[in-house]
Amino acid sequence: MIFECVPVMTLKKFAGGGCADKAAMKRYLRKKHPEIDISGCDDNAVDAIWLFKWAEYFLARTFKPSTP
């Protein structure tokens, strides 16, 4: 099993601002991914979406699933 750690500042820079607060992270998410409905999301859910988007961008290119 492989684990990947992402520092908070890295995630904030990926979102669009290195010193972004929780409200800014939500604004960046609405701007960059308007297809995602975050109307009922709290700060933790917004962070989780950004983490998923980071992994999708950076890890999807390097992950090679094993074939049986």
C-alpha positions as a printed Julia matrix, in Angstrom:
68×3 Matrix{Float64}:
   0.0    0.0     0.0
   1.28   3.45   -0.9
   0.57   6.54    1.17
   1.02  10.06   -0.05
   1.17  13.1     2.25
   0.3   16.59    1.13
   1.37  19.59    3.21
  -1.39  22.13    3.82
   0.5   24.9     2.03
   0.96  22.68   -1.03
  -2.77  22.04   -1.16
  -3.52  25.75   -0.77
  -1.09  26.65   -3.56
  -2.68  24.01   -5.78
  -6.08  25.54   -5.07
  -4.91  29.0    -6.04
  -3.47  30.8    -3.05
  -0.65  29.94   -0.67
  -2.19  31.8     2.26
  -5.83  30.95    1.57
  -8.19  30.73    4.51
 -11.2   28.4     4.6
 -13.49  30.9     2.84
 -10.93  31.45    0.08
 -10.54  27.69   -0.47
 -14.3   27.48   -0.95
 -14.26  30.43   -3.4
 -11.41  28.86   -5.39
 -13.31  25.59   -5.57
 -16.44  27.31   -6.89
 -14.36  29.19   -9.47
 -12.19  26.31  -10.71
 -14.79  23.54  -10.48
 -18.26  25.01  -10.93
 -19.57  21.54  -11.77
 -19.16  20.51   -8.11
 -22.08  21.51   -5.89
 -20.62  22.52   -2.53
 -23.68  24.3    -1.18
 -24.04  21.88    1.75
 -20.33  21.28    2.33
 -18.48  22.32    5.46
 -14.78  23.26    5.53
 -13.68  19.65    6.0
 -15.59  18.54    2.89
 -14.05  21.36    0.85
 -10.58  20.29    2.03
 -11.38  16.69    1.09
 -12.47  17.73   -2.4
  -9.25  19.69   -2.88
  -7.24  16.7    -1.67
  -9.07  14.49   -4.17
  -8.46  16.98   -6.99
  -4.76  17.18   -6.05
  -4.47  13.38   -6.08
  -6.41  13.13   -9.32
  -4.01  15.58  -10.98
  -0.68  14.41   -9.56
  -1.16  10.73   -8.81
  -3.33   9.63  -11.71
  -0.39  10.16  -14.07
   1.96   7.96  -12.04
  -0.35   5.2   -10.79
  -0.08   2.02  -12.76
  -2.63  -0.55  -11.63
  -1.39  -4.1   -11.43
  -3.01  -6.53  -13.79
  -4.0   -9.97  -12.56
